Amino acid sequence: MADEPNPTARASAMQEVAPYLVELSGKVLFGDVWQRPGLSPRDRSLATCTVLIGRVPPDELRFHLGLALDNGVTREEIGELITHLAFYYGWPVCNTACQVAQEVFAARDADGG
């Protein structure tokens, strides 16, 4: 997965190509939708990770797994989510999700978090 762009490069590309999308992401998605009272940030993270586990490439999953950890989802819960979804998305997809989660956890451990 070394050929995948890092989050900073992706953000820079989005800013250059679609600056209004950056504005919408900040104001509408994360500023409004993620702040609505109907679901907690933790529950929104679980829902978002559920969708992204079944998608490829895993760049957004990498970001949202980190956000899920920030929002109080535990590593064990992420593992249970991936295990549960293996029956719906299939083993190969969830194997990739495990690899991405392992990278996210390792990066957190290296950063002391």
The 8 nearest C-alpha neighbors of each residue, nearest first, counted from 0:
[[1, 2, 3, 4, 57, 99, 56, 58],
 [0, 2, 3, 4, 5, 58, 102, 99],
 [1, 3, 0, 4, 5, 58, 56, 57],
 [4, 2, 1, 0, 5, 58, 56, 57],
 [5, 3, 8, 9, 2, 6, 58, 1],
 [4, 6, 8, 7, 9, 3, 58, 10],
 [7, 5, 9, 8, 10, 4, 62, 58],
 [8, 6, 10, 9, 5, 11, 4, 12],
 [7, 9, 11, 5, 10, 6, 4, 12],
 [8, 10, 6, 12, 11, 7, 13, 4],
 [11, 9, 13, 7, 12, 8, 6, 14],
 [10, 12, 8, 14, 9, 13, 7, 15],
 [13, 11, 9, 15, 14, 10, 16, 8],
 [12, 14, 10, 16, 17, 15, 11, 9],
 [13, 15, 18, 11, 12, 17, 16, 10],
 [16, 14, 12, 13, 17, 18, 11, 10],
 [17, 15, 13, 14, 12, 18, 11, 20],
 [16, 18, 13, 20, 19, 14, 15, 21],
 [19, 17, 14, 21, 20, 15, 16, 13],
 [18, 20, 22, 21, 17, 23, 14, 24],
 [19, 21, 23, 18, 17, 22, 24, 13],
 [22, 20, 24, 18, 19, 23, 14, 25],
 [21, 23, 19, 25, 20, 24, 26, 18],
 [24, 22, 20, 27, 26, 25, 21, 19],
 [25, 23, 28, 21, 22, 27, 26, 20],
 [24, 26, 29, 22, 23, 30, 27, 28],
 [27, 25, 30, 23, 24, 22, 28, 29],
 [26, 28, 31, 23, 30, 24, 29, 25],
 [29, 27, 24, 32, 31, 30, 25, 26],
 [28, 30, 33, 25, 31, 27, 32, 24],
 [31, 29, 26, 27, 28, 25, 34, 33],
 [30, 32, 27, 34, 33, 28, 29, 35],
 [31, 33, 28, 34, 35, 29, 27, 30],
 [32, 34, 29, 31, 35, 28, 30, 40],
 [35, 33, 31, 32, 30, 36, 29, 40],
 [36, 34, 32, 37, 33, 31, 38, 39],
 [35, 37, 38, 34, 39, 33, 40, 32],
 [38, 36, 35, 39, 34, 33, 43, 42],
 [39, 37, 36, 42, 43, 40, 35, 41],
 [38, 40, 42, 41, 43, 36, 37, 34],
 [41, 39, 43, 42, 70, 44, 33, 38],
 [40, 42, 70, 44, 39, 43, 71, 72],
 [43, 41, 45, 39, 44, 40, 38, 46],
 [44, 42, 40, 46, 45, 41, 47, 39],
 [43, 45, 67, 41, 47, 42, 46, 48],
 [44, 46, 42, 48, 43, 47, 49, 41],
 [47, 45, 49, 43, 44, 48, 42, 50],
 [46, 48, 44, 50, 49, 45, 43, 51],
 [47, 49, 51, 45, 50, 46, 52, 44],
 [50, 48, 46, 47, 52, 51, 45, 53],
 [49, 51, 47, 48, 52, 53, 46, 54],
 [50, 52, 48, 54, 53, 60, 49, 47],
 [53, 51, 49, 54, 50, 96, 48, 60],
 [54, 52, 51, 50, 88, 92, 55, 49],
 [53, 55, 51, 52, 56, 57, 50, 92],
 [56, 54, 57, 53, 51, 52, 58, 92],
 [55, 57, 58, 54, 59, 60, 3, 51],
 [56, 58, 60, 55, 59, 61, 54, 99],
 [59, 57, 61, 60, 56, 62, 3, 6],
 [58, 60, 62, 61, 57, 63, 51, 56],
 [61, 59, 57, 63, 51, 58, 62, 64],
 [60, 62, 58, 59, 64, 63, 57, 99],
 [63, 61, 59, 65, 60, 64, 66, 58],
 [62, 64, 66, 60, 65, 61, 67, 59],
 [65, 63, 67, 61, 66, 62, 60, 68],
 [66, 64, 68, 63, 62, 67, 69, 61],
 [65, 67, 63, 69, 68, 64, 70, 62],
 [68, 66, 70, 64, 44, 72, 69, 65],
 [67, 69, 72, 65, 71, 70, 66, 73],
 [68, 70, 66, 67, 71, 65, 72, 41],
 [71, 69, 41, 67, 68, 72, 40, 66],
 [72, 70, 68, 69, 41, 73, 67, 40],
 [71, 73, 68, 67, 70, 41, 76, 74],
 [74, 72, 76, 75, 68, 71, 77, 67],
 [73, 75, 77, 76, 78, 72, 68, 104],
 [74, 76, 78, 73, 77, 79, 72, 80],
 [75, 77, 79, 73, 78, 74, 80, 72],
 [76, 78, 80, 74, 75, 79, 81, 73],
 [79, 77, 75, 81, 76, 80, 82, 74],
 [78, 80, 76, 82, 77, 81, 83, 75],
 [79, 81, 77, 83, 78, 82, 76, 84],
 [80, 82, 84, 78, 79, 83, 93, 77],
 [83, 81, 79, 85, 80, 84, 78, 93],
 [84, 82, 80, 81, 85, 79, 86, 87],
 [83, 85, 87, 81, 86, 82, 88, 80],
 [86, 84, 89, 90, 82, 88, 87, 83],
 [85, 87, 84, 89, 88, 83, 90, 82],
 [86, 88, 84, 85, 89, 83, 90, 53],
 [89, 87, 85, 84, 53, 86, 92, 90],
 [90, 88, 85, 86, 87, 92, 91, 93],
 [89, 91, 85, 93, 92, 94, 88, 86],
 [92, 90, 94, 93, 89, 95, 85, 88],
 [93, 91, 95, 94, 90, 89, 53, 96],
 [92, 94, 96, 90, 95, 91, 85, 81],
 [93, 95, 91, 97, 96, 92, 90, 98],
 [94, 96, 98, 93, 92, 97, 99, 91],
 [95, 97, 93, 99, 94, 98, 52, 100],
 [98, 96, 100, 94, 95, 99, 101, 93],
 [97, 99, 95, 101, 96, 100, 102, 94],
 [98, 100, 96, 102, 101, 97, 61, 95],
 [101, 99, 103, 97, 102, 98, 96, 104],
 [100, 102, 98, 104, 99, 103, 97, 105],
 [103, 101, 99, 105, 100, 104, 106, 98],
 [102, 104, 100, 106, 101, 105, 107, 99],
 [105, 103, 107, 101, 106, 102, 100, 108],
 [106, 104, 108, 102, 107, 103, 101, 109],
 [105, 107, 109, 103, 108, 104, 102, 110],
 [108, 106, 112, 104, 110, 105, 109, 111],
 [107, 109, 105, 111, 110, 106, 112, 104],
 [108, 110, 106, 107, 111, 105, 112, 104],
 [111, 109, 107, 108, 112, 106, 105, 104],
 [110, 112, 108, 109, 107, 106, 105, 104],
 [111, 107, 108, 110, 109, 106, 104, 105]]
